[in-house]
């Protein structure tokens, strides 16, 4: 059934709403919550509505839109925060002995970070005496290339659900390493299997210290509700209504927990768009949206687009067949513009065409978005520089000092001072972090375009520890041949508020003008759209952020004359410019 974001639907029945970009999903969620709060007889001081959305930005947006009086009756959170607060924190003591969890030290959850000390402790386990050469335990501990590969493999760890069993697994494609001679060597299958069998032992090293990450929240939540189903009864008693926005980004574990809650009493409603499912690396599966079953009378579609100009809506409609959005802005804008040329030049051309209005550039990965911030072209990005750095400079203390300072500085420049301070606290006493950050920001222009060696010599005196000088050999060569910017470009900024961000970070936002930095699948998507392909869905998410103007960049070498003809014949709402 087609509805609008303003329509009211029954409040005591499970529902599913499919809505494309700009359809007003947030409006619908907020209006429905207000309707429930005002008309439900099942709410009280201890019984609230739960609203779960994907990001903290989404949480803040919904709370603001609800207003103070309504938001007091609603618990708005991300899925991980909801599970942590209502399952993990109150009940983790039930499984503390079985999983070596130090419940007294647990104080929230964070990203999973791997350090050398924990890996060494894990590898010294007797289980790994049977590892086969060249991945034997002593070689993993001593060979930098192997250890770096092991660290990358472990960092890819995810919590998975298969046939009702929950476990941790790593991405086998992340288990390669490069020797000094340039040969690529992979871990033996038998060795990976043995390491995989004992990932839980590595997790326990962290759990004993009270450190848990987002995957651990899913793991413990699943374990707890299976072992102690009364927890589900308590959640149902606390939350007669649970609404989940961006349900297309749900993982199998999250969907399992939601469906268990849905078995009785609690009304569950989900809102999403399969064409915008772009988080498979976190376990998201768009098919779960289809698998969420409700009465057919309670399946709704919102087909309006209140965000984009008529030309952009028409362009988006040509890329998908399942939903044809209605143009609601009533604004004739400019044709979608494909700019062929080097990305920085293409971006400046877009700015010129927009008469220097603000343009948000959206990139496929962090390296490219960071390079756009620094006006840097393709040739200046060294994608494996962190691995090369770790391999070249074996002085862990010095390397860590440099990396923490660069991470903190770039975070502060992007406006994320809280995270910047956290990184500086790893290398400075708390009382010195603000002073150190002030110095780093004040002096930024004096080192940001210099070599890594000049940067190190400038910031070394700030250290409270005695750090060694760099005087000769391959280490000095590396520090002289690479710049501060080479490392800074490879720095991930979690909450990026700049005008140059990744497509994933743009999710849920909208911008007046959008410049999409081209990657290989963008052209494939335009020539032969397939929203079954996640890389195509990522491009669709990027295109659909634009309100007035949309620019799509291709490198000169990435588009042929024949392909230009096909694009012009397929889309009457695009123009192609070469720069």
N, C-alpha and C positions, 0 to 999 in steps of 0.2 A: 504494500500500500504506500502510495506517495503522500508525504506530509511536508510541512514546512518546519523550520526551526522554532516557529512560534506556536505550533499546534500542541494541544495537550492530549496525552494518551492515558489509558488506565493506569492507576498507580499500584494496583495489587496483583499485577501479572508480569511474569518475566517477559523481556522484550529484546529485540535486536534491531539496531538502526544502522543502515549503510549510508554513508554520506561522503561525497567527494570533497576535494579541496575547496575552501572558501564557502562551504555549504552552511556554516553556522553551527558546527557541532558543539562548540562551547556554549552558544546561546541556548541550544536545545537542552544540554545537560543542566545549565543553571536554571532554566525555566521549569524543567521537570523536578529538580530538587525543591524549588520553591513551592511547586504544586503539592509535592509530597508533605513537606513540612507544614503547610497550611491546612491540609485536608486529611492527613492520616490520623487514625485513632490508635496507632501502634507505637507511637514515639513517646518518650518520657525523658526525665533528667538523665537516666542511665541507658536509654535506648536511642541510638542516633542513626542517621544516614551515613554510610561510608561512600565516599567518592574517590576512586583510584584513577590517577592519570599517570602519564609516562615520565614526565620531567618535573623538577622542582619549579621551573618557570610556569608550567601548566598548573601546578598546585597554587602558586601565588595568584595567577590570573583568575582562577575559579573562586578563591577566597575573596578576592577584591570584588568580583562581580556579584557574589552572593550578598555582600554587605554584612555588617557585624551581627545584626539580630538573627539572621538566618544561619550564618556560619557557626554560631554557637551550638547549633543543633546538628552540625555536620562535621565528620572527620574526613578532611581532604588530605591525601598523601600519595606518594608513589607506592607501587606494589611492594617493593622491598621494605619500605618504612612501615607499611601496614602489617606485613608478616612479622617483622622484627618486633614491633610494639605489641602485637596481639598474640603471637605464638612463641617466638624465640626467647624474648626477654623474660616473660613470666614463667615459662615452662622448661627452659634449657637445663635446669637442675635435675630434671627427670632422666636425662641421658648423659650427665656429666662424667660418670665413671666409665660408661661404655665408650665414650669418644674423647676422654681426657680433656674435657672442657672446663676451664677455670671460670666459672660463672661470676665470681666476685669481681673479676677484672674486666669483664665484657662491658664496654661503654659505647655502643653503637657499631656500625659496620662501615667499611670503606672499600676502595678498590684493592684488588689482590696485587701485592708487590712482592717480588722474589729477591732475597738477598743471599749473598755468598755463604754467610754463616749458617743459615738454615739449610741450604743445599748440601753443605759439607756434613752437617749433622745427620741429614737424611741418608746421604751416600755411605756413611760409616756404619750403616745398619748391616747386620750379617746377611740379610736377604740378597745383597748385591755381590757376594763373593763369586757367584756363578755367571756374572756378566762376561760375555765373550769379547776377545780382542777384535777390533781396536777400541772397543768401548768399555774396557775393564775399569773397575772402580778406581784403581790408582791412576789410570790414564785420564779418566774424567776429571779427577782432582788436580792433575798436574798440567794437562795440555789446555792452554787458554782457548784454542778454537773449539775443542770438544765441550769445555765447560760453558762457553758462550752459547753453543748450540743447545745444550741441556737447559740452560736458563731460559732461552727463547721458547723451547718446547714446553717447559713447565708453566711459563707465563701465559700460554694459550689455554690453560686449564679451564674447563667448563663443567658445570653440573648437568648431568644428562639423565633422561628417563627413557628406559626401554623395557617393554613388556612388564611394566609395573615396578621395575627395579631402578633405584636411583644410585648413581655412582659418579665419580669424577673421571674425566678423560681429557687428553690433550690432542692437539692437532698434529698428526704424524708428518704433515708437510713442513712443520716447523722444526724438524729434527736434523736439518742439514748443517754442515759447517764447511768452511773453506780453509784449506791448509795454506802454509806460507808459499807453496809452489803454485797456488791457484787452483788446485784440484778440489772438486766438491765431493765430500764424503758424507754418507748418511749413516745413521744408527742402524744396526742390525735389527731385523724384525723381532728376533728372540729377545734381544735386549730391551726393546721398546715394550714388549709384552710384559717382561719382568718388572720394569720400572712402573708400568701402568698398574700392575697388580697392587703396588704399594704406595700409590699416591696418597691414600688416606693417612699413611704414616707421616708424610710431609705435612699434611694439613694439621695433624695433631701437634706438631711442633709449634704451630701458631696458636692453636686452640688452648694449649697449656699456658700461653701467655695472655689469654683473653682477647686475642686478635681474630676477628671474623670479617669476611668480605661478603659481597653481594651474593655470590654463589653459595656461600655457607648458609646464608639466610634461607635460600630455597631448599638446600639439603636438610637443614634441621627442621624446617617447617614440615616438609614431607614426612620425615622420620617420625616427628612428634604426632601428627594427626593420624598416622597409620597405627602407631603404638597406643595412642591415647585418644580415641575418637571423641571422648567427652569434650575435648578442646573445641571441636566443631560446634557442639551444642552451645558452648559459652559464646562463641563468635556469633552464632545465629541469635542468641538472646540479646547480645549487645547491638547487633546491626540487623534490624528487620529489612533494611534495603541496602543493597550494594550496587553501585553503578561504576562501570569500568569504561573509561574513554581510551581511544587508541588500541582497541582490543586486537587489531591485526598484528600488533607487536608482542603479543603474548607468547610465552614459551610453553611447551608441553607440561612442565611442572606447575607453572602458574595456572594453566587451564585445568589441570587435574584438581588442584586445591579449590578453585572457583566452582567446579562442577560438584565437588563433594559438599560444599556449603549449600549449593543450589538444590540439593536433594529434598529439602523440605524447609518450610517456614520463611526463610529469607527470600525476598524478591530480588532477582539479579537482572540487571539490564546492561547490555554492552553496545558500544558505539564504535564504528571503525570504517576503514576503507582498505580492502585488500591491495589496491593499486599503490598504496603508500606503506606497504610492509617492507622495511629496509634494515631490519636488525637481526638477520639470520646468524650473524657472528655472536649474538647473545642468546641464540636458541629460538628466536621468534620463527613462527611458521604460519603463513597466511591462511593455510587450510583450516586452522583451528577456528577461524571466524565462521566458516561454513559449518563446521562441526558443532558449533554452539546451537543447540536445538531449543526452539520455543514454538508455541502454537503459531501456525502460519498466519493467523489473524494479527499476530503481534510482531510481524516482520515488516519493517518500514524502510523507506528510502527517502532521502532528502536530495533533490536533484538541482537545487539552486546553486548559483555561484555569486556570492555577494562581494567577492574580492577583486576579480580581474576585469580588465576591459573586454569589450565584445570580441576584439581580435584575438586576445589571449585565450578566452574561453573557447572560441571556435577552433583554435589551434589545439588546445587540450582535448577537445571532443574528437578530433581527428586521430588521436593517439590511443583511444580506448573505445571499446564497443559495448561494454556492460552498462555504463551510465552515460547518458547524454545530458550534460548540465544546461540549465537555463541561464541566460544572461540576465543578471539582475542589476548590474551597476548602471546600465544604460549609457555607457560612455564609449564613444568611438575613439580609440587611441591610435597608436602607430603599429605598423606591421611588425611581427616578430622578426628580429634582425640577426642573421648569421654573419659574423665577422670572421673572415679568413685571414690569419696572420699570427705572429708571435703574441703570446697572451698578454704581456704588459702593453705592447703597442695597441693591441685590440681593445684592452680595457680603457686606455686613454682615448681611443676613438669613440668608444661608447660614452665616455664622460663628455666628450665634445658634442656628440649628437644629443645628449641630454642637457646641453648648455650648463654643464658642470653641476647639475643636481646630484644629490647623494645617490650612489649606486652600490648595492651590496654584491660582492663577488662570492660565488659559491663554488667550492672545489671538492673534488672526490676524496682527497686525503689531506691530513694535517700539513704535510710538507709543502704541498702546493698552496694551501691557504696562507701558511706562514710566509712563503716566498712572495705571494701577492702583497702581503702587508709591507714587505721590504722592497717592493718594486724589482723583484729578482726574476730573471728569465730561467728557462729550463736548464741551460748549460751550467748554471751555478749551484744546482742542487746535487748534493752527494747523499744519496738515499741510504747508503750503508755506513755513514760516517761514524755512528755510535759504535758499531761493531769494530770498525777499523781503529777507533780511538781506544777501545777496551783491549784490543789485540796489541796495539803499539805501546801504550803507556801502562806498564805493569804495576806502577805505583798506585795502589788502590786509594789511599788517603788523598793523594793529590788529585786524582781523576774525580773522585767523589766530590771534593771541594769545588772544583771547577764546574761540574755538572749541576750541583745544588745552587750555586750562585747564578748560573745562566738561567736555570729553570725559574728561580725566584724573581730575577730581574724581568724576564719576559712576562711572567704572570702579573707582576706589578704594573708593567707598561700597559697590559691589556685591562687593567682595572681590578684584577683579582688579588687584592692585598692580603686577604685572609690566608689564601693558599700560599702566597709568596712567603709570608711569615713562617708558615709551617715548614717550608723547605729550609729556611735559614736557621730554624731551631735545631736542624740536624747537625749544623756545624758551628753554631755560636751559642753562648749562654743566652737564655731568654731576655735578660736585661740589655743585651747588646744588639738584638735583632733589628730594632727600629732604627738605631743609629747606622748600622751596616747598610740597611736598605736605602736610607736617605743618601748615603755616600754613593752607593751604586747607581741610583737614579740621577743624582746631580752630575756624576762623572760619565754618564752613559755616552754622550757624544764624543768623548775622548777615546773610547775604546771600541765602540760598536762597529766601526768600519776598519779596525786594525786586525793584525794577526792574532791568533790564539796565544802566541808567546807574549806579545805586548800586553794583552789582556791579563794573562797570568801574572806577569811581573807587576802590573798595576794593582791587582787585588790580593796578591800574596801577603802583603804587610797587614791586611785586615785580620788574618787568621790568628787565633789564639794558640794554635799548634805550630810546631816547627815543620814547615814544608820544605822539601828539597828543591834546589835550583835545577833548571834544565840547561845543561851545558854542552851536550854532544849526542851523537848517535842518531838512530832512527826516531827516537822520541823528540829530539830537538827539531829534526827535519819535519816531523808531523806538525808540531806547534808553529813552525815558520810557514809551512805551505798551506795551512788552513786558517780560516778567519773565525772570529767570534760569530759572525753571521752564519757560517757553515753549520755550526753546532746549534745556534739559536733557531734556525729554520726547522730543525728536526725536533723541536720542543713541542710537546702537546699542551695546549691550553684548554682545560676542561670546560670552563664557563667563559666563552669568548664573546666579548661585547663589541668587537671591532667591526669594521665594514668588510672584512675579508674572513669568512668562516667556511667550515665544511658543510656539505649538504646535510649530513646527519645532524649537525648542530642547528641547522636552520629549520628543522622539522617543527611544525606548530607555529611558526612565525610567518609574517608577510612583510613585503618590502615594496616601496613605491617603484623602484627600478632594480632589476636583477641582471647580473652578468654571470653566465654559467661558463666556467672554465672547462673547455672540452676535454674529454677522455675517450678512449676508443669506443666504448659502448654508446656514447651519445649519438654518433653518426649512425651506428647500426640500428639504434632505436628509431631514429627519424626515417631511415630508409625502409625498415621492416619492423614495425612496433610489435613487441611481445611482452605483455605485462606479467607473463609467467616467469620472466627472467628478472632476477633481483637488480642487476645492473641497469636494466631498462627502467625499473620502478624507481631507482635512485634518481635517474635523469628526470622522470616524471615529477617527482617530489620537488626537484630543483626548479623546473619550469613553472610549476604551479604556485610558487611563492610570490610571483610578480603581480603587481596591481596595474601599473600603467605601461611599463616598457620591459621587454624581455630581449636580452642579447645572448646569443650562443656563439662561443668561440671555437674555431677549428684552426689547427696549425696549417700552414701552407701545404705541407707535404701530406696532409691527411684527407684531402678532398680532391677528386678528379673532376674534369669538365663534365663527364657523363653523369657523375653523381649530382653535380649542381643541377643538371637538367631534370633529373628524377625528383629532386627536392622541390624545384620550382613547379613541376607538374603536379606533385602530390599536395602541395600547400599553396593556396592562392593568397595566404595571409603572411608570407615571409618575403623578405628581401635579403640579398646576399651582397656583402661589401668586402672587397679585398683591401688590406692595408699593408 
